[in-house]
Amino acid sequence: MEPVRTIDDLEKRGFDVEEGIAMCAGDEEIYLEVLEAALEEGKEKLPLIKECYEQKNLDRYCIEMHGLKNAMKSIGAGFLSEAAKEQELAVKENNLRVVDEGVENVLAQYRDVIDALEELFANCE
């Protein structure tokens, strides 16, 4: 994968940077702050989501998918936002097959987002 050194490099990892900046009132500095917050939150949420799934705490899993859907939309990570939306709807519809089939994809995509943001901020320092 291409290294992430600038926010423009996020495009190579599937982010819609323009949309993310637009979601932040068109302000690139605010976007960077939101990205940093998403990174810190992701470090906590990724293991929590995995734990909720493994323990079959589907109510909490659904809440986490809802939050992930919105958080990823706000940073231009629409690919993960859509995957989280699919998981949220599957739980609401009690479609456990879709949940079981999609959870690893969501976790892997979330890990990729966190990795990309870690690279970005490691290069900003």
C-alpha positions as CSV (number, residue, x, y, z in Angstrom):
1,M,0.0,0.0,0.0
2,E,1.0,3.6,-0.6
3,P,2.4,5.4,2.4
4,V,0.2,8.2,3.8
5,R,2.3,11.4,4.3
6,T,-0.4,14.0,3.6
7,I,-4.1,14.2,3.6
8,D,-4.1,13.9,-0.2
9,D,-2.4,10.5,0.2
10,L,-5.6,9.3,2.0
11,E,-7.3,9.3,-1.4
12,K,-5.0,6.4,-2.4
13,R,-6.4,4.5,0.6
14,G,-10.1,5.1,-0.4
15,F,-10.9,8.2,1.5
16,D,-12.9,11.0,-0.1
17,V,-10.9,13.9,1.3
18,E,-12.9,16.5,-0.4
19,E,-16.1,15.1,1.2
20,G,-14.4,14.9,4.6
21,I,-13.3,18.6,4.3
22,A,-16.8,19.6,3.2
23,M,-18.2,17.8,6.3
24,C,-15.9,20.0,8.4
25,A,-17.3,23.3,7.1
26,G,-14.7,23.3,4.3
27,D,-11.9,23.8,6.8
28,E,-8.8,21.6,6.3
29,E,-7.6,22.3,9.9
30,I,-10.8,21.2,11.4
31,Y,-10.7,18.1,9.1
32,L,-7.2,17.3,10.5
33,E,-8.6,17.6,14.0
34,V,-11.5,15.3,13.2
35,L,-9.1,12.8,11.7
36,E,-7.0,12.9,14.8
37,A,-10.0,12.4,17.0
38,A,-11.1,9.5,14.7
39,L,-7.7,7.9,15.1
40,E,-7.8,8.1,18.9
41,E,-11.4,6.8,19.0
42,G,-10.6,4.0,16.6
43,K,-7.9,2.7,18.9
44,E,-10.5,2.2,21.6
45,K,-13.5,1.2,19.4
46,L,-11.8,-1.4,17.2
47,P,-11.3,-3.9,20.1
48,L,-14.6,-3.0,21.6
49,I,-16.5,-3.8,18.4
50,K,-14.6,-7.1,18.1
51,E,-15.5,-7.9,21.8
52,C,-19.2,-7.0,21.3
53,Y,-19.4,-9.3,18.3
54,E,-17.5,-12.2,20.0
55,Q,-19.7,-12.0,23.1
56,K,-22.8,-11.7,20.9
57,N,-23.8,-8.4,22.5
58,L,-25.7,-7.4,19.4
59,D,-27.5,-4.5,21.0
60,R,-24.1,-2.8,21.7
61,Y,-22.7,-4.0,18.4
62,C,-25.5,-2.3,16.6
63,I,-24.9,1.0,18.6
64,E,-21.2,0.8,17.7
65,M,-22.0,0.2,14.0
66,H,-24.3,3.2,14.0
67,G,-21.5,5.4,15.5
68,L,-18.9,4.0,13.2
69,K,-21.1,4.6,10.2
70,N,-21.5,8.3,11.1
71,A,-17.8,8.8,12.2
72,M,-16.5,7.3,9.0
73,K,-18.9,9.4,6.9
74,S,-17.6,12.5,8.6
75,I,-13.9,11.8,7.6
76,G,-14.7,10.7,4.0
77,A,-14.2,7.0,4.7
78,G,-17.5,6.2,2.9
79,F,-16.4,2.6,2.1
80,L,-16.3,1.8,5.9
81,S,-19.4,3.9,6.6
82,E,-21.4,1.8,4.1
83,A,-20.0,-1.5,5.6
84,A,-21.0,-0.4,9.1
85,K,-24.4,0.7,7.8
86,E,-24.9,-2.8,6.3
87,Q,-24.0,-4.4,9.7
88,E,-26.3,-2.0,11.6
89,L,-29.2,-2.9,9.4
90,A,-28.4,-6.6,9.6
91,V,-28.6,-6.5,13.4
92,K,-31.8,-4.5,13.3
93,E,-33.3,-7.1,10.9
94,N,-31.9,-10.0,13.0
95,N,-30.0,-11.2,9.9
96,L,-27.2,-12.9,11.8
97,R,-25.8,-14.5,8.6
98,V,-25.1,-11.0,7.2
99,V,-23.6,-10.0,10.5
100,D,-21.3,-13.1,10.6
101,E,-20.3,-12.7,7.0
102,G,-19.5,-9.0,7.3
103,V,-17.9,-8.5,10.6
104,E,-14.3,-9.4,9.5
105,N,-14.6,-7.1,6.6
106,V,-15.6,-4.2,8.9
107,L,-12.9,-4.9,11.3
108,A,-10.2,-5.2,8.6
109,Q,-11.4,-1.9,7.0
110,Y,-11.4,-0.2,10.3
111,R,-7.9,-1.4,11.0
112,D,-6.8,0.0,7.6
113,V,-8.4,3.4,8.4
114,I,-6.6,3.5,11.8
115,D,-3.3,2.4,10.1
116,A,-3.6,5.1,7.4
117,L,-4.3,7.8,10.1
118,E,-1.4,6.6,12.2
119,E,0.9,7.0,9.2
120,L,-0.5,10.4,8.4
121,F,0.0,11.7,12.0
122,A,3.4,10.0,12.3
123,N,4.5,12.1,9.3
124,C,3.0,15.3,10.6
125,E,5.1,15.4,13.7
